[in-house]
């Protein structure tokens, strides 16, 4: 087996050429108001006044929607080898709400070995656990399946980077990751891996485009008080368990950008999630916002997926019950595949991506109802939608060439009503900070390997 990782350096030039050759139209045909300025048209895409991007953690499309009716889901007879060349294989299976008990590797080397040059057959031995083949359905995540039934589900939406969260979150704010391959946990580690000699990221984020057009934006980060019995060093891992919105974290990269850190007005837009609910009530929701969770609500293994689902439901309900619903779109996505199997080989557009498919649900009065969108999108496609809507230009070749989510909308339809899902009054609260274990690959994998705090025993 020759992994994509192993051939990346040899094929870098070819990959970059491929990336440049796979160009997409700057604006998809059919956008009402195409070519007009926002002031010149109130129709088509200009009906959208607010973009809310909820980014959850670490699930592949097959893991959440592989059995969803009509979607490009898990093929029949799927069974992946336990070891290269082995006759023994693992079939997809329905997991319980409490599985897996440990995190599954989604670092660069494991991801590329699982990808296996597009064969998508290395997941079990590269991830080091049969749990990579597990999936959930409408029993565990009923709200997500309800949103998919009522609005638009994208079944060819890809992560931007064939690897972990850090890089994919960079793509959500900057359409690139600064050239990193290895996982980094702190600002200084990321700068070192990028070979950036400054003390902040020098490349541009979306904030630079927003400032040029005076577009309003905010980055909401769920915050939790640090319990007195939690050791500071444990609480600070990745700044994910108990985030500080104004401090760099792997799910909150903007504080590390020079164009944000140097601008007090920009730093003032990095806010706790509680402000989102206040903004909805006060009529001050910005034109664009990101929403990222604390670990316990993130759905990142080992955080309970149902708890994350109810956290997201609260966020969606609040928008649907506000005056902003009528002119908003919610893009609900997951940042990377989290080590879980997906059968669709991601297109190769450059040396870094795409990564495996992740779920994307488009929720809006103008999302096509009950529609499964098969068009190829990636995380940068949400940026492209924003850029097209507000005539922002682009940051990199990635967002310039990304498809712009247009197939998910019908601006001439009768607007969809909100789907408010009642929140149970007594939800079980599991206190989880960060994963305590991770499975090791069952074979030796070349390349950068990032060790988790603790490692689970291999299971054969």
N, C-alpha and C positions, 0 to 999 in steps of 0.2 A: 504494500500500500504506500503510495506517495501522497502525502497530505498537501492541501492547498498551502498550508503554512510553509512546508518544506520547499515548495517551488516559488514562493512569493518573491524572493529577491531576484531569482532568475527571470521571472516573468513580469517584473515591475514595469519595464518599458512597454511590453505588449499589453499589460493590464491598463496602463494609462491611455494607450491608443484606443483600446476597446472602450474605455470610459468616454473618451471624446467622440467616438463614433456612434455611441448609443444616444444620440441627442433626441430630445423631446421638444414638441412645439412649445413655445413660450407661453401661449395662452390657448387652451383647448377650444376648438370650434364649438359654438353653441352658447358660450357665455353671453347672456343678455347684457347690453351696454358695452360690449367689447370695443376697446379703442377710445372710449369716452372717459372723461374725468369724473370723479365721484360727484362733483357739483353738477355735471351735465346730465346725470341719469340717476333715478331712484329705483330702477328696475334691475332685474337679473341679480348678479352677485352683489350689487350695491344695496340690496335688501338686508344684507348681513352687516350689522353694526358692531357686533361683539363676537370675538373668537375666544372660546374657553378650551384650553388644551389640558386635559387630565392625563397624566402620565403615571401609570402603575408599573409594577416590576415583574419581569422574569417569567413569562409564559409564552410558549409557542402557540401558533394558531391551532395545530392539531391537539395540543394539550387542553385547550378550552373549547374549541369549536370543531374538532375533528369528526364529531358525530352529528353536527347540526344539519338539519334537512336542507338539501340543495347546495350545500357548500362543497368546495373542493377539499374534502376531508380525508381521513385515513383510508387508504386503499384496502379492499378486502384481501385476505391472505397475507397481510404484512407480518413478517417475522424477521427480526434482525439478529445476525450472528452474535453469540456471546463473546467470541474471540475471532480474530481474523482466520479464515479457513475452516472454522468449526462448523459441524453439522447441527450443533445445538443452537437454538435461537430463542428469542423472547418476543412474544406477541404483545400488541397493545392490550392494556387492561384498564378497567375502571377503578380508579383510586378512591379511597375514602377521604373525607374532609381533613383528616389529620396526617395525611401522607403527602410528601415523603418526610421521614424523621430528620433528615439532614439536607443541607444544601447540595445542589448538583453543579459541578464545575461548568462554567461558561466562559473561561478564559480563552485567550487566543489559540493556544495549542490544542486544547480539547475541542473547541469549536471547529477548527480546521480539520482535525482528525475525524470528527463526526460527519462533517461535510464531505470528506473523502473525494475531492475533485468532482463534486456534483452528484456522486452516487447516493449520498444521504444514507449510508448504510453502516457508519461507524459509531453510532451513538452509544450502544451498550458498552462496548469495550473502552471507548474513549472517555465516557462519562463515569465508568466504573460502577454502574448500578442498573438493575432492571427498572428502577423507578423512572428512568428517562422515558420509558414506553408507557407510563401511566397517563391517563386523561381524566378529565372531569366532564360533566354534562349539566343539563338543566336542573338536576337534583341538587348539586352543590352550588352552582352559580345561577340560580333562576332569574335574578334580575338582569344579568348580562344577556341571557338568552331572550328575555322579554324585550329588552332594548333592540336586540338584533332582529326580532320578529316585527317590531313596530317601526323601525327606522332602517338605516343602511348598514349592512355588515360587509366589510372588505375582506375577501379571502385571498388576495394577493398583495397584501401590505407587508413590506419587509422592514426589518431593522436596518439601520444604515451601516453598521459595522459588524463584521463577522467575529464577534467577541463580546466582552462584558459591558456592564452598565456605564462605567465612566465615559468611555468613548461615545457610546450612543447618546448619552445626555449632552455631550458637547455638540453633537450634530443637531440636537433639538434647539439650540440657541445660536449656533455659529456655522452650521452646514459643513463642518469639518471637525477634526479632533486634534489638530496640530501635529499630526504624523505619529502619534503614539501607537504602539502595538501592545506593550505590556501594561497590565493593570497598575494604576496608581491610586493611592488612598488619601494623600495630602497634597496641598498646593505645591510644596517644594518638590515632592516626588514627581508630580506631573510636569513641572517645569524642567526638571532634570531629564526626564524621558523625552521631552520635546526638544531638548538641547536649546532651550530658551534661556538666555543668560540674564534676563531681567528678573524682577521679583513678582511680575504679573504677566498674564498671557498678552502677547503683543498683537495677535491677530484680531480681526474685528468680530464682534457679535451682532446679533440683530438689532441691538440697542443703537448702533451707529446708524442703521437705516431708519429706525424709528425717530431718532433725533432730527434727521434731515427733513422729515415731513411732519414733525410735531405730533406724531401718533401717540396716543396714551397707552401705557402698558403697565403691568405689574407681574411679579413673580411671587406666588403665594406658596409658602412652605408650612406644612403642618408642624406645629411645635407641641412639645410635651415637657412638663416639668421633670427635672432629673430627680428621681427618688433618692432620699438621703442614704439608702443602703447600697446604691450602685456605685461601684468604683469609677472614678473619673476617667481612668484610661479605658475602661470598658465602654462607658457612655460615649466616648469621643471617637470610637472606631468609625471612620468614614463620615462622621457627623450625621449619621442616618437614624440612630436610635432616638436621640434627643436633639433635633436640628436647631441651629441658629440661622435664621434667614439671611443674615448679613455676613455669614462666615462660609467660606468655601466648603462644599461637600460634594461627593461624587454624584449626587442627584441634584445638586444646587451649584452649578459651575459658575454662574455669573459673577459672584464676588471676587473671583480670581481674574477677571478681565480688566485690563487697564482702562478701557473706555467706560467701565462701570465704576471701578474703585476710585478713579480720579474725579468722578462727578457726584457730588452730594445729592443732586436731584435724582440721579439714577439709583444710588444706594437707598434712597428713601422709598423706592418702589419695590424693594425686596422685603416682603412683609409676611407676618404669620397668617395662617389660613383663616383665623378668626376675622381678619379684615375683609376677606371675600364676602362673608355673610353680611357684614356691616355695609359694604359697598352696594350689595344688592338691595338692601333695605333703604339706603340713602340715595339710590339712583346714581352712584358714582362708579359703577363697574367700568373698567377701562375698555378700550377697543380690542386689546389683545392681552391675554393672561395665560400663564402656565400655572398648573397646580400639581405639586409633588408631595408625597406622603412622608410621614415618619415610618420607621421600619415596621411597627406592629400593624399598620394599616396598608402596607405596601403590596401584599400578596407574594413577596419574595420568600421562597422557602427559607425558614420554616414558619413564617407568619401565616395564620389561617386565611385561606382564600375567601371564606364567607365573611370574615370580619372586614377585610378590604372591600368586599363588594358592598357592604352596608355603609361603610365610610364614603364610597363613591356615590351611592344612592342618595345620601344626605346632600352631597354637593349638587347633584343633578336636580333633586327635588327643589332645592332652594332657588335655582335658576328658573325652573319651570313654574314655580309659584310667584315669580317676580314679574315686573313689567318688562323685563329684558328678554323674556322668552320669545316674544314675537319676532325679534330681529337678531337672534343669536344662532350660533352653531357650537356644539360641543364635539370636539374630537377626543374620543376616549381610546387611548392606545396603551400598549405595554412597551417597555424600552428595549428588551432583548429576550431571547428565547429561554433563558434561565437554565439551560442544560436539557430541556425537554425535547423529545423527538418531533421533527416536522419532515414531511415527505417531499416537499417541493424544493428543488434546488434553487437558491437565490441567484439572480442574474449577476454576472461579473461586470461591474461598471468601472472599477478601478482597482488599485492594489488593496483596498481596505473593505470593500463591500460589493454587494449588499450582504447582510446577514440573514439568518432564517426568518421566515414569516412570523409576525406577531399579530394578535388581534387588533382590529381597528373598527370601532362603531361610530358612525357619524349620526349625531342626534340633533335635529333641527326641525322647525316647521317646514323647511324646504328640502330636507333629506328625503330621498325616494323611499316611500313606505314599503316595508317588507322586501327590500331589494338586496340582492347579493351582488356586489360589485367585483368583477373579475379582473379589472384593470390593474396593472402593476404600479404600486405606489411604495413610498418609503417614508421615513420620518421627515426627510426634507420636503416631502410633498405638502405637509402642513405649512411649512415656511413659504413654499411656493404659492399656496392659496392666499396667505396673508400678503405676499408681495404683489400678486395680481390684483387683489381686492383694493389695495391702497397705493398701487403704482410706485413700489419702493425700489425697483431694480433688484439686484441679487448680490450675494456675498461671494460665492464660489461656483465652480462648474457644477457641483452637485445640486444646489438648489436651482440653478439656472436651467438644468436639463431635467429636473424632476417633473413628473406629471403632477397636475395641480388640483387633484381631487374633484374635478368638475363632473365626472360621471356619477357622483354620489348625490347630485342635486337636480331638482326640477323647480325652477323659480316661477313657473307658470301654474303649478298645481295649487289646489286648495290647501292652505297651510295645515300641517299635522297638528293635532291637539297634543298637549303635554301628557306624558304617561307618568303620573306621580305614583310612586310605590310606597305604601305606608311603612313606616319604620316600627318594628316591634318595640314595645316599651321596655322590655328587659332582655337586652342582648348579652350573651356571655362575653365577658372581657378577659382575654388572655393577655397577660403581661409578658411581652416578648421584646427583647432588645435587639440582638443581632444573632445570626446563626452560630451555633456552638460547634458544628462539625460539617465536614464536606467530604464527599466520596473522592477517592483517588482513581485515576485511570487504571485499567487492568493490564495495560501494556505501557512500555516506556515511550513517552512522546518527546520529540525534540523541540527545542525552542523555549521561549520564556514561559516559566511556570510560576504562578503566584500562589504561595501556600496560604491556606486559610488559617485562622487561629488554632483550630484543632482539626484533626482529620479522622474520618470514620474508618473503621477496619474494612478492608476490601471484602466484598461478598461474592462468592462464585457459586 
